[in-house]
Amino acid sequence: MYSEEIKREIRALLQKRNGVLLAHNYMRDEVQEIADITGDSLALSMEAAGTAAEVIVFCGVHFMAESASILAPEKTVLLPRLDAGCPMADMVTVEGLLELKARHPGVPVVTYVNSSAAVKAESDICCTSANAQKVVDSIPGSEVIFVPDRNLGSYVARFSDKTFHFWDGYCPTHERLKAEDVVRLKQEHPDALFVCHPECNPKVVALADHVCSTTGMYGFCRESSATKFIIGTEAGILYRLKKENPGKEFILASPALICPNMKLTSLEDIRDALTSMAPVVKVPEEVRVPAKRALDRMLAIPRD
């Protein structure tokens, strides 16, 4: 167990720096426990941008810290572990996207927020796992380039008449969940609902009782009358699910659903980042402005 001393150190440093501590839903339990705000990557950046804090400590991966810098350029954004990357975001490069755009001239590019700022800057509009269908529906024309997650794109394509041109990217953690694992668990727990993230393989998604983002999972499991759930996303989500639903049972769909990058950040890393005010993530203006344009177009779409 972590001592209360390091938690007090972090809170004192946050106060000293006028900082806000953000933790993604997949972070270690002890990091989520001490965070000021937990949630999805983009929602965290939006909330942080609206606070009076001068320093944002982002416990997540690199593209998330970039999103905070895009939306709040006047703030200092710290990423406690600079080596915390996202393999899916790294699968798409600006050069590769430009080649794909050249093969499909004039076709709008929808880019998942799980991408670098530079890739966002070459995109027409961004999307999240929660609003991807709405974003695609909002675009005129009959074709769309969808970057970088082929699994999320395939899921959205089920509900669209548009022709999709997919980038062949994916989340290695979600890809490790196999349909046979889910089938076995559903047989062992016939009273359980299987809830999964659309980043999962289409064969896994086809078995789901409900498909949604991590934030969507919190709401669905809280409001459902079911008392047992098989969870098809990264293991970190179990911390809050169990905390918010003490009378319900949650079963991780596979022990392979652990993202090593999301587990890198420790309380010591957070303390050290606040002490040294490093590492800083800062998106240069020539990238930030067009990337923000793609995010703003998404945010302009009316919500339900």
ABEGO torsion letter per residue (X at the ends): XBBAAAAAAAAAAAAAAGBBBBBBAABBAAAAAABABBEBAAAAAAAAAABABABBBBBBBAAAAAAAAAABAABBBBBABAABBBAAAAABBAAAAAAAAAABBGBBBBBBABBBAAAAAABABBBBAAAAAAAAAABBEABBBBOABAAAAAAAAAABABBBBBBBBBBAAAAABBAAAAAAAAAABAABBBBBBAABBAAAAAABABBBBAAAAAAAAAABABABBBBBBBAAAAAAAAAABAABBBBBABAABBBAAAAABBAAAAAAAAAAGOBBBBBBAAAAAAAAAAAAAAAABBBX
